[in-house]
Amino acid sequence: MLVCEFIQGKAAEQELAFSPSELVDISIWAQRYYYKKYEGGDYLVNAVFNLAKIYERKDGAVRVVEPAKRELVALMKLHPEQFARDIVVPSPYMAPNGVRYLNLRFNEHFEYEKLLALDDFSFDRWMDDFSDEKISYVLKRIYETGRNDVIQVPALKTEYEMRDFEGFYDALKSYDDGEDDKKACAILDRDVPLDYKTLCALSGLNETRAKESVARLVSGNKVDKKYAAMKDKMEPFEKGDFVKIVDSVYEAYTKDIIYTDNVFKIVELLDNGSVKLADIKVEVPRNNIEAIPMDGVHDRNIYYDPIIAASYVAPGQPIPVHRSQRGVYYLDGLERTRHNNKTLRQIVEGYNCQFVHEVQHCLREEINSDDLKLDETIKRSM
């Protein structure tokens, strides 16, 4: 009926013979006419996609004509949420063990790699532009899986209807959060020095997802609450900083000396990315050292021993005795020393220091000298 109306207008009462370009024009007209029904809901979803599949042979290849793609893109832009709900297909699945799953995929007729191949249109950006972030999330997750694949997640309810984006989102987000927490927890359980930059690199999570995961794990008491204050990025190492050698390579560097604690001072930062450590004869690559956490375990034999200015002693008065704080945990030593009406420990806490080398940087900034020392009794030569 639609094609007949168009033909009557183009070639009434003549013997009909159409060129390929004219047949394309007829098909485009039919596509455009059908799309006018979209807003009113009087349409078949598969027809919306199939009417856009108007092909031409060009440069030895068969492809969808550009006007047909532009008609479909115009429809997507005019009715984005309705279109999004039309392209997502849910289906239930029950495993042999009785567990219910939700399968999600794009409509098989929505061949976006063919239908949306335009230089000035991005399906990615179109999915990102929804004001409803839940719709964007669902579309992007299915898109990441691939057009011919199905994403399967545990179902959170018995039935899912078409266009139930709230339900789709809840199921996907619950599954994704669980997977993120597994990845983050596996890294946090290693008890290695971490900032969010390192956590992201090791887990494969982006910063937003990593922070959300750590917040869930901390609130659920699944990891130490110290991670609630984890920094985006720890301060870089400097000459004079205390660091530890990565446990997996510790023995390779300590054949000639044994430290009861894995604590070494950087004596030089080399241009080739390596460092020289006190008592270690060979250069150590940067990726073989790491920060020392302020946990009373790894840093237990570091103490604060400030330089005491010489005292004026009047004739006949006793000479004051200044005792070393060796054996006193450095944070306790900082608590005993005041600067600008605060203890040095209060100042360090104000800097949100989480690693020993950050304490050193703080002290250098505040009093021009960190004065942290390592108890030499922890080491002995072989």
C-alpha distance (Angstrom), angle and dihedral (degrees) to the residues before:
residue distance angle dihedral
M1 . . .
L2 3.81 . .
V3 3.78 93.6 .
C4 3.80 91.2 46.2
E5 3.79 91.7 55.5
F6 3.76 90.8 50.9
I7 3.81 93.2 46.9
Q8 3.79 92.1 49.5
G9 3.74 89.2 55.9
K10 3.77 93.4 48.4
A11 3.79 104.6 39.5
A12 3.79 112.2 6.2
E13 3.85 116.2 -174.2
Q14 3.79 93.3 -7.0
E15 3.75 128.5 119.3
L16 3.79 101.0 -93.3
A17 3.78 121.0 -125.4
F18 3.80 119.7 150.9
S19 3.75 132.3 -164.4
P20 3.81 119.3 -134.3
S21 3.80 90.7 -102.0
E22 3.80 91.3 52.2
L23 3.80 90.8 50.3
V24 3.79 88.4 52.3
D25 3.83 89.5 51.5
I26 3.80 90.4 51.3
S27 3.80 91.4 50.3
I28 3.80 92.6 47.5
W29 3.79 89.9 50.8
A30 3.81 90.6 51.9
Q31 3.81 90.9 47.6
R32 3.80 92.6 50.1
Y33 3.81 91.8 46.6
Y34 3.79 92.2 51.6
Y35 3.80 93.3 47.4
K36 3.82 89.3 59.5
K37 3.80 86.6 71.1
Y38 3.80 92.5 57.0
E39 3.79 98.7 88.6
G40 3.79 91.7 51.9
G41 3.78 92.7 50.6
D42 3.81 94.7 -120.7
Y43 3.78 97.3 131.7
L44 3.79 145.4 90.6
V45 3.80 113.8 -115.5
N46 3.80 95.1 -139.5
A47 3.79 90.9 50.2
V48 3.81 90.2 57.4
F49 3.79 89.9 61.8
N50 3.80 98.9 35.3
L51 3.80 94.3 51.3
A52 3.80 87.5 60.0
K53 3.81 91.5 57.6
I54 3.78 96.5 93.7
Y55 3.77 107.6 148.5
E56 3.76 135.9 -158.9
R57 3.76 133.0 -179.5
K58 3.77 110.8 -122.4
D59 3.80 130.5 163.9
G60 3.78 90.3 -6.4
A61 3.83 94.0 -54.2
V62 3.78 133.6 98.8
R63 3.78 113.8 -131.9
V64 3.80 142.7 155.9
V65 3.79 111.0 -86.7
E66 3.78 115.6 -109.9
P67 3.85 97.1 -121.9
A68 3.82 90.2 57.2
K69 3.80 91.1 51.3
R70 3.78 90.9 48.8
E71 3.80 91.8 51.8
L72 3.80 89.7 53.8
V73 3.80 93.2 45.8
A74 3.82 90.3 49.5
L75 3.81 88.8 53.9
M76 3.82 91.2 49.3
K77 3.79 91.3 51.7
L78 3.80 94.1 45.6
H79 3.82 95.4 48.6
P80 3.83 106.0 20.1
E81 3.80 100.1 157.5
Q82 3.79 93.9 43.9
F83 3.79 90.7 48.6
A84 3.80 91.6 47.9
R85 3.78 90.7 54.0
D86 3.80 90.5 49.7
I87 3.79 96.5 54.1
V88 3.82 98.8 50.2
V89 3.79 115.8 83.6
P90 3.84 120.2 -168.1
S91 3.77 124.6 -163.0
P92 3.82 130.6 176.9
Y93 3.77 124.7 -127.0
M94 3.78 129.9 -172.5
A95 3.78 117.2 -159.5
P96 3.82 120.8 -140.2
N97 3.82 88.5 -103.1
G98 3.80 90.1 59.8
V99 3.81 97.0 -106.0
R100 3.80 113.1 142.0
Y101 3.79 120.3 -135.1
L102 3.78 135.0 -172.0
N103 3.81 116.9 -136.3
L104 3.79 118.3 -159.6
R105 3.79 129.8 -173.0
F106 3.78 141.4 146.5
N107 3.80 119.8 -92.0
E108 3.80 106.2 -83.6
H109 3.83 91.1 -128.8
F110 3.81 91.8 56.1
E111 3.80 97.0 90.8
Y112 3.79 94.5 175.2
E113 3.79 95.2 174.9
K114 3.83 87.9 64.9
L115 3.78 102.0 29.3
L116 3.81 98.8 47.2
A117 3.81 101.5 37.8
L118 3.81 98.5 130.2
D119 3.79 127.5 136.5
D120 3.80 92.9 -134.0
F121 3.81 99.4 44.3
S122 3.80 130.5 72.3
F123 3.78 121.3 -166.8
D124 3.82 87.1 -162.1
R125 3.80 92.6 57.8
W126 3.80 91.7 43.8
M127 3.82 89.3 57.0
D128 3.81 91.1 48.0
D129 3.80 94.5 52.0
F130 3.80 98.6 70.5
S131 3.79 115.8 118.1
D132 3.81 86.1 -147.9
E133 3.80 102.6 73.7
K134 3.79 91.2 -164.9
I135 3.81 91.7 64.4
S136 3.80 90.5 49.3
Y137 3.79 91.3 48.5
V138 3.81 94.1 52.1
L139 3.81 94.2 45.2
K140 3.80 93.5 47.7
R141 3.79 93.6 48.7
I142 3.80 92.4 51.7
Y143 3.80 90.4 44.5
E144 3.82 90.7 52.6
T145 3.79 89.6 53.5
G146 3.81 92.8 55.8
R147 3.80 135.3 -106.8
N148 3.80 94.9 -94.7
D149 3.79 95.2 43.5
V150 3.78 134.5 79.3
I151 3.79 125.5 -133.7
Q152 3.80 111.4 -141.6
V153 3.81 124.5 -163.6
P154 3.81 134.0 162.9
A155 3.80 110.8 -83.1
L156 3.79 117.6 -118.7
K157 3.79 93.9 -161.8
T158 3.79 138.8 25.7
E159 3.80 100.8 -109.2
Y160 3.79 135.2 29.7
E161 3.78 122.3 -167.8
M162 3.79 128.1 -156.5
R163 3.81 112.0 -83.5
D164 3.84 92.8 21.7
F165 3.79 93.6 138.6
E166 3.80 92.2 157.2
G167 3.80 89.7 59.3
F168 3.81 93.4 41.2
Y169 3.78 90.8 51.7
D170 3.81 94.9 47.8
A171 3.81 92.0 51.5
L172 3.80 94.5 45.4
K173 3.80 95.0 44.0
S174 3.79 92.9 48.0
Y175 3.79 90.7 51.7
D176 3.81 94.4 43.7
D177 3.80 92.6 48.0
G178 3.78 90.0 52.0
E179 3.79 92.0 50.5
D180 3.81 91.3 47.2
D181 3.80 91.0 50.3
K182 3.80 91.1 52.2
K183 3.81 90.9 52.7
A184 3.80 94.5 45.5
C185 3.81 94.1 43.6
A186 3.79 91.5 51.4
I187 3.81 89.0 58.3
L188 3.81 96.5 40.4
D189 3.81 91.0 50.6
R190 3.79 90.1 61.0
D191 3.81 87.6 72.1
V192 3.79 92.7 -139.8
P193 3.82 125.2 146.6
L194 3.78 107.0 -82.6
D195 3.75 144.0 -178.6
Y196 3.79 124.4 173.4
K197 3.79 92.0 -97.6
T198 3.81 90.2 57.7
L199 3.80 93.6 41.4
C200 3.81 90.5 53.3
A201 3.80 92.3 48.3
L202 3.80 92.8 50.1
S203 3.81 98.2 40.9
G204 3.81 101.1 36.4
L205 3.83 91.2 -126.5
N206 3.78 122.6 132.2
E207 3.80 117.3 -120.2
T208 3.82 95.8 -99.1
R209 3.80 93.7 51.2
A210 3.81 92.0 43.4
K211 3.81 92.3 53.4
E212 3.80 92.4 46.5
S213 3.80 90.1 49.8
V214 3.80 94.6 49.0
A215 3.82 90.1 48.8
R216 3.81 90.6 53.3
L217 3.80 93.0 46.0
V218 3.80 93.2 48.5
S219 3.82 94.2 46.1
G220 3.80 89.4 48.1
N221 3.82 91.1 51.0
K222 3.80 90.2 -121.7
V223 3.82 94.6 126.7
D224 3.80 135.7 26.0
K225 3.80 113.3 -71.9
K226 3.82 89.5 -128.6
Y227 3.79 87.1 82.3
A228 3.80 89.8 67.6
A229 3.81 87.3 77.5
M230 3.80 96.4 43.4
K231 3.80 113.1 145.1
D232 3.78 126.3 -123.9
K233 3.79 88.9 -126.3
M234 3.78 131.5 -0.7
E235 3.78 119.6 -131.3
P236 3.82 115.8 -89.5
F237 3.78 119.0 -106.5
E238 3.79 122.2 -94.8
K239 3.78 135.1 -168.1
G240 3.80 109.2 -75.8
D241 3.81 95.1 28.8
F242 3.77 121.6 134.9
V243 3.81 113.3 -124.7
K244 3.79 138.3 162.3
I245 3.78 129.7 -125.3
V246 3.79 114.6 -116.0
D247 3.78 106.0 -94.7
S248 3.80 95.7 -126.9
V249 3.83 91.9 61.4
Y250 3.81 99.4 30.2
E251 3.80 96.3 107.7
A252 3.81 92.9 49.8
Y253 3.81 90.3 63.7
T254 3.81 100.8 37.2
K255 3.79 104.3 58.0
D256 3.82 93.5 120.4
I257 3.78 99.1 41.3
I258 3.77 137.6 33.1
Y259 3.78 121.7 -148.0
T260 3.77 116.4 -169.1
D261 3.81 84.4 -148.6
N262 3.78 125.9 43.0
V263 3.81 95.5 -123.4
F264 3.81 125.4 128.9
K265 3.78 134.6 167.5
I266 3.80 121.7 -127.6
V267 3.79 108.0 -123.9
E268 3.81 96.5 175.8
L269 3.80 139.8 10.8
L270 3.80 108.8 -145.5
D271 3.80 126.8 -147.3
N272 3.81 91.4 -125.4
G273 3.81 91.7 66.1
S274 3.80 95.7 -99.7
V275 3.80 129.5 109.6
K276 3.76 136.8 -143.6
L277 3.80 114.7 -130.2
A278 3.79 128.0 -160.9
D279 3.82 111.8 -94.4
I280 3.81 92.8 6.5
K281 3.81 111.3 111.4
V282 3.81 98.8 -159.3
E283 3.78 132.3 57.1
V284 3.79 114.8 -95.8
P285 3.83 119.9 -144.8
R286 3.80 113.9 -121.5
N287 3.79 91.9 -116.4
N288 3.81 90.1 59.6
I289 3.80 94.5 63.5
E290 3.78 129.1 64.3
A291 3.77 141.0 -179.7
I292 3.80 123.0 -81.3
P293 3.81 113.1 -123.5
M294 3.80 119.8 -132.1
D295 3.77 94.2 -119.8
G296 3.80 106.1 123.6
V297 3.79 89.9 -113.2
H298 3.79 110.2 67.9
D299 3.83 90.6 31.8
R300 3.81 98.7 38.2
N301 3.82 96.3 117.6
I302 3.79 97.1 49.3
Y303 3.79 114.2 103.2
Y304 3.80 137.3 -178.6
D305 3.80 114.1 -115.6
P306 3.80 110.8 170.0
I307 3.76 123.1 -165.0
I308 3.81 108.0 -104.6
A309 3.74 115.8 -144.5
A310 3.79 114.9 -124.6
S311 3.80 113.1 -92.7
Y312 3.78 125.4 -130.9
V313 3.78 108.3 -119.0
A314 3.79 119.0 -165.1
P315 3.80 118.7 -142.2
G316 3.76 111.4 -77.7
Q317 3.84 94.5 14.9
P318 3.84 120.7 119.9
I319 3.79 118.2 -103.1
P320 3.85 109.8 -110.3
V321 3.77 115.5 -117.8
H322 3.83 118.7 -135.8
R323 3.77 112.7 -162.9
S324 3.80 124.8 -155.3
Q325 3.80 116.4 -113.2
R326 3.79 91.9 -138.6
G327 3.77 108.1 143.5
V328 3.80 91.7 30.6
Y329 3.81 113.8 107.6
Y330 3.81 107.1 -111.9
L331 3.81 95.3 -122.3
D332 3.79 89.1 54.8
G333 3.80 88.6 48.4
L334 3.80 90.1 51.7
E335 3.79 88.6 51.6
R336 3.84 89.0 60.0
T337 3.80 94.5 53.4
R338 3.80 123.8 74.9
H339 3.79 130.2 -156.6
N340 3.80 125.5 177.0
N341 3.82 92.6 -9.5
K342 3.80 93.5 -51.2
T343 3.75 133.7 91.2
L344 3.78 114.1 -111.2
R345 3.78 87.9 -118.5
Q346 3.81 90.3 59.0
I347 3.79 89.2 50.6
V348 3.81 91.6 50.0
E349 3.79 90.9 49.2
G350 3.80 89.1 50.9
Y351 3.80 88.6 59.1
N352 3.82 89.9 54.3
C353 3.79 90.4 -127.0
Q354 3.79 112.7 -173.8
F355 3.80 101.3 170.3
V356 3.80 133.0 48.9
H357 3.80 94.1 -116.0
E358 3.81 89.7 55.0
V359 3.82 89.0 55.4
Q360 3.79 87.8 52.5
H361 3.80 91.3 51.0
C362 3.80 90.9 48.7
L363 3.80 92.7 52.0
R364 3.80 91.9 46.8
E365 3.79 88.7 52.4
E366 3.80 95.4 46.3
I367 3.83 104.4 35.3
N368 3.83 102.6 10.9
S369 3.81 93.5 -116.2
D370 3.80 132.2 62.5
D371 3.83 96.5 -157.6
L372 3.81 92.4 -167.1
K373 3.78 112.5 147.9
L374 3.77 136.8 -174.3
D375 3.77 119.1 -124.4
E376 3.81 101.5 -113.1
T377 3.80 91.9 -151.6
I378 3.83 89.6 78.1
K379 3.79 92.5 74.5
R380 3.75 135.6 62.6
S381 3.80 132.5 175.3
M382 3.79 121.9 -112.7
